[in-house]
Amino acid sequence: MTYQELHQIPLIKTSLPGPLAAKMIAKDEQFTSPSYTRFYPLVVKRGYGAMIEDLDGNRFLDFTSGIAVCATGHCHPRIVEAIRKQSEQLIHMSGTDFYYGPQADLAEKLASLAPGKSAKKVFFANSGTESIEAAFKLARYHTKRKQIISFFGGFHGRTMGSLSLTASKSIQRKGFDPLIPGVSHTHFGNCYRCPVNKTFGSCGIACVDSIEKQLFRHTVAPEDVAAFVVEPIQGEGGYIVPPNEFHRDLQTLARKYGILIIADEVQSGMGRTGKMFASEHFNLEPDIICLAKGIASGLPLGAMIARSELMSWPKGAHASTFGGNPVACAAALETIALLEEGLMLNASNVGKFLIDLLHSLSDKHRIIGDVRGKGLMLAIDLVKDRTTQEPATFLRDEIVQRCFQKGLLLLGCGQSAIRFCPPLIITEQDAMVAVKILDQILSEIIEV
Ligand code: PLP
């Protein structure tokens, strides 16, 4: 694809969905699970960088990166080459039963990147939910404690263990009871929505304080708690950045009672926030970190990094046939190289540029109730009223639909937020194009 072609984005040539896309959607709807949450009729044919082209030749500016996955952009030439080279040599052998280089190399790299001085070891899986399952099992196994605490708004996956930790939207749990026993949920440091005061702790229900004063006093003995499972920045729950004190106090509380901290960095990790791990923004040194989305530029791979001394489980206790597949590991090693060579810095710089643009947009449009995030993990909230912060879910959905029609791909999160999680390769120019489209849609909607 030429430079010129690349820069013709967005480019909408048909009504959406176009005829070819409509035909494919009809087939898909006949044969695939209705549980998928497709929000607009996009049928992707190919992607390159931050560009997505559909079956009818329409081109979109992708500010979703396949739900925060394609950090290096779609089909980055170096990732394609790494995949090609590895797949000519070895596609699968199972790292559970045999050794091969890319898995050991990646484990070494991830262990060296994780925050904190202690030695680390890595367990490989295929997805976010599997890396959470691994952490859940390891925490129980190692501590010999049964209870786990996670947070309202948290999303950790959809298999039974991680679903038990998930407390984002009740539809995700409805009908699947009984879930895994021994899980309690408590308040996340969601202070930006606090009706009393946006300052940590001043509301009187300071989240971490309430764990000790409420949960530990009334229902769960701290000595029975194996781990806190926490997203440093909540993803699906609304791109919620807690105040620094939240993680500081949680870490202190965890150390006091010998409770592990499992940081779910499935969405926030691998450079998305401008640092390799979002934990680093909060000086958080998790005992276990779970990764998946951004790690292998779109190939299925999950990883659980734990302090070596926690990996006390014996041979056979946990494994995965496909986890740590050599091709996915090769893609991950190249992804990390690209992040270190400049993409992470780009996420930080363009992220600052984009958040400034979003703040200006919020100065202009009062239906934006909040602008937040770090790096290229950013969100705006749509509200009916700024003072009450009443969520405007319908408006948010309408805006996302209209942006799609204009060639900008966005996703919602939380009750009424729009998330911006573009590939980390985007330029300031891309950010300006996206915000211009959004501005135009917001003006149209307000005029109606
Ligand atoms: N944890 C977080 C923070 C996530 O955002 C997700 C997916 O959105 C998961 C876990 C589950 O990942 P997967 O869909 O790969 O199972």
Residues whose N, C-alpha, C, O or C-beta is under 5 A from the ligand:
A	BS01	PLP	S127 G128 T129 F155 H156 G157 G235 E236 D264 V266 Q267 A292
